[in-house]
Amino acid sequence: MPPIKRREFITIVGGSLAWPLAAYGQKKPMPVVGYLHFAEPNYVPTAADFLQGLNEAGFVAGQNVAVEYRWAEGRYDRLSAMAADLVGLKVDLIAAFGPPPAKAAKTATSAIPIVFEVGNDAVEAGLVDSLARPGGNATGLSILFVQLTPKRLELLCELIPGARTIALLVNPNSPTAEPSLRGAPEAAQAKGAQLLVLKAVNEKEIDAAFDTAVASKADGLIVAADPFFDTRRVQLVAAAARAKVPTVYFEHEFSNAGGLMSYGPSLASVYRRMGIYAGKILRGERPAELPVEQPTTFQMVINLKTARELGITVPPKLLFTADVVIE
């Protein structure tokens, strides 16, 4: 399998100021980073890439920085207590992965710096005043996952010419649900198709959603960007294969796991950039003056093996424009 290309991110506006140490009192001999994630402890890719970014910024876990991990194991209702716990420990920084952890951290503290990764609009989510000048204690990456639903629908229609019904799977309990729907009905209509919205908040409902897609004779399905779905990657790919429904995902790891197609920024690069940003803040830069970064390029990955199993001939144009083709 060809190596996945790492995508770089650029800041919107440069510039930073020193963060006043007095705001946090006496600095500990070794700074402590609170790591707040919605997934299970075995969700290691996030941690590895984040730690790589920290290393690039000059911080090595266990040597000159400590990391306190908090895993919500897919239960959003645990995030508020976990964020409060990290605040109680007086960590030097909180790294929040996904919209719900970011919101929980932001609610828990207005003093401790926060580095976040969100798939929706960070301004709309109330995390920052603006992308260029966040203006508070939080900054990070807004990776536009949810805004790309119309593009994924367009790609699916190119892959399945003449598609008449396109299903969109969302998690109604997530703040990403409503933004993921924006523009999707219009995009489907422009392609001569209708949009079928399916919902899932747990493993059982994921399988049921694919059963509904089959019963509704959906020509294809799009998995909306959502932290919960990211942690259920294997189940989603298996459900799509069982149902024989051509499915487009929001991150290349789905295609690596056997998913037909994915389109979106590289999460590995996102997590690495989070680590670099965390390092900058630990060295004294102010989150209020560190611009929120956004992706400038996106990866399209096509799994030809899966396409063959589904009896799909991928159009040459898609193969030519794909960043990665998995044989």
N, C-alpha and C positions, 0 to 999 in steps of 0.2 A: 504494500500500500504506500503510495507516495506520501511524503511527510506533509503535515498540515502547515500551511504558511501562517506565521505569526503576523498579525496586523498591528501597526503602530497607531497611537493616538496623539493628537496635538491639542494643546490648550487653546482656548479662545482668545484670551488676553494674557500676556505675561505679567510678571511682577509679583513681588511678595515682600512682606515686612516681617521683622522679628516678632515672635510671639512673646509677650511679657511673661517672664517666669513667675513674677509675683502673683499672677492670677491663680496659680496652683500651689503657692507656698513652697516649701522646701522640696527640691527635686530628690527623688529616691536615687540611690547609687545605680540601680538598673531600672530603666523605664519599663512599665508594664503596659502591654497592649491587650485590650479586651476584644475578643473575637466572637462576634454575635452572628450566628448562622441559623437559618430556618431548617436545615437538613439534619441528617444523622451523622454521628461521629465518623462513620466510614466513608463519608463524602470527602475523600482526601484531595481530589484535584484542586479544589478551591484553596485549601491550606497550602499545598505545595507551591502553587503559583504565587500566592500572596507572600509566602516566606522568601521566594526567589526575589521578588521585588524589594522586600526589606533588605535582603542581602546586598542587592545592587546599590541600595541607599546607605550601606555601611553598617547594617544591623543584623546580627546573627542570633537567632533564638537560642537561649541558654548561655550565651556568652556576654552579650552586651544589651540584650533585651529579653524580657520574659513575656510569654503569651498565655493569657487566661482564656480557655475555650469554653464557649457556651453554645450548646446545640439544642435547638427546639424540637428536633425529630419530627418536623412537619406540622407541629401544633403551634399555630400562630398565637393562641391564647397564652402560651408560656413566655412569649417574648418580652412583655412588659416587666415581669418579675425578674427575668434574666438581665435585662438592661439595668434595672434598679440595683440588682446584685453587683454588677460591674461598677456602677457609680459608687456603691457603698464600699467597694474595695479601693476606691480612689485611683483607678487606673489612669494612665497618662493619655490614653487615646482609645476610642472604640472604633473598630472596623466592623461595619454593618453591611451584610450581604443580602441584597434584595429590598424591595419597598417596605414590607412589614418590619423587618429588623431595623431599617433606617428610621422609620417612623417611631418605633419603640425607643430607640436610642435618643432621638431628638426630643421626645416627650420627657424622657428621664433626666436629661441634663441640658442646660444652656451654657455650661462652663467647660466641661471636658470636650476636647476636640473629637470630631467624628469624621471618619472617611467612609463614604458609602458607595455602593453600586446599586443603581436602580434602572429598571427597564422602562420606566415611564419618565415624564417630565419632572425634573427635580423642583422647578419653580412651582408648577401646578400642585405638586405634592406637599408644598409648604416647607420644604427642607432648606431652601436658600431664597434670598431676595432676588438674585439674578444669576445667570450662568457665569457672567464675566466677573462679578464681584459678589460672592455668596453672602457676605455681610454678617455672618453669625459664627457659630462654632462648628459648622459642618461644610464639607466639600467632598468632591469625589468624581464619580463618573456616571453620566446619564446616557445609557447606551441605546436608547431608541428602539428597543425590541418591539414594544407594543405598536409603535407607529408604522411598522413594516408589514402589517397584515395585508393591506392592499397589494403590496409588491409580491408577497408570497402567493396570494391568490392569482395574480397575473402569471407568475411562473408555473403554477399548477395548471392553469388553463393552456399554457404553451405546451406543457408536458402531455396533457390530455385534451387534444383538440375536440371541440364539440361538446365539452362538459356542460351539463344542464343544471346539475345540483351540486353545490360545494358546501360541505359541512365545516363548521368552525367550532372547535372545542375550547371552551373557556372554563375557568374556575370562578364561579360567582362569588366566592368568599374572599377573593383577592382584589386589591386595588388596581390590578392590571386588567381586569375583565372589561370594564367600560371603555378604557382607551383602546383596547384591542379591537373593539367593534367599530370604532370610528372609521368611516370611509369604506368599510367592508361591503355593506349592501350595495353601495354605488359602484364599487369596483366589480362586483359580481354582475350587476345589471349591465355594465358596460361590455362585459364579455358574453352577454346573452344567457346568463345563468342566474339561478336563485340561490340565496344563502340560507342554509339550515344551521341554526345555532344550537349546539349541544353543550351540556353542562356536566361537570364532574368535580366533586370535592374529596373523593376518596378512591381507593383502588377498585372497589366494586362498581362504582359509577363510571370509571374509565372503561371497563369492559362493556358495561351496558351502553355507553355512548357509541362504541363501535358497532354493537348489535343494532342500534337505532339507525346508524348510518347505512348499514346493509339493508335493513328493512325499508328505508326511505329511498333506496337505489341511488345513494350519493355517488357521484363519479370520482370524488376525491375528498380529502379532509385536510384541514390546516389545524395544527396544534398551536393555540395562542401562547405567546410568551408568558411564562408564569413560574415562580420558584418551585411550587409543588410539582408541576409537570416535569421540571428539570430533574427532580429527585426520583421521579418515576419513569425515567428514560427507558429502562429495559422493558418494563411492562407495556409502555406505549408502543414501542417498536414491535413487540410480540403480538399485541392486540391488532395492530395494523396488518401484520403478516397473516394472522389467523383469519381476519375478516377479508383479506385480499383487497383492502382499500388503499389506493395510492395516497400517501400522506406526506405533507411538507412540514418540517419542523423549524424551530427558531435558532438552533445552535448546531455546529458541525459534529459535536459528540453523538448526536442522534444518528447521523449518517454513519459514523464510525461503528455504531452499535447495530447497524443493519437497516436504518431508516432510509427511505427512498431518496429524499432530497431535503436539504436545509439551506436557510438563507439568514444571515445575520452576522454581527460582529463576533470576533473570537473571544470567548470568555476567558481563555488562558491569558490573553493579552490584557483583558480588563482587570483580572485579579492581580496580575503582575504590576500593573500601573497603580492599583490600590496600595500595594506594598511600598512602591516608590513614593507615593504621596504621603503615606504614613511616616516613612523615614524623613521626609522633608519637614513634617510637622514636629517630629521628635527632635529634630535639629534646631527648631526654633521658629520656623515659618508659621505665619498665621493662616488658619483655614479660611478666615474671612477674606483674605487677599489671594487665595489660590483658586483660580478659575475652575469651574466644573468642566471636565473634559467630555467631549463627545466623539464617537467614532467618525472617521472620514472615509473608511472603506469597509466593505462587507464581503463575507465569504459565501459563495454558492458552492455547495458540495453535492455531487450526484453519485449515488451508489448503483453502478451498472448491474451488479450481481442481483440486487433486489429488483431492479427494473426488469431484468430477464425473467425472474421468478414470477413477476406480475404480468408478464407478456407485453410489456411496454417497450416500444422502440423510441428511444430518446432522440428528439430532433437534433440534427447536426448543429444548429445554431446554439442550442443549450449546452451541448458538449463543448463547443468552441469557447463559450463565455464562462463556463464553470471554472472556478479557481482550483478545485480538486475533483478528480474523477476516481472513484474507488472501483477497481476491477473485480 
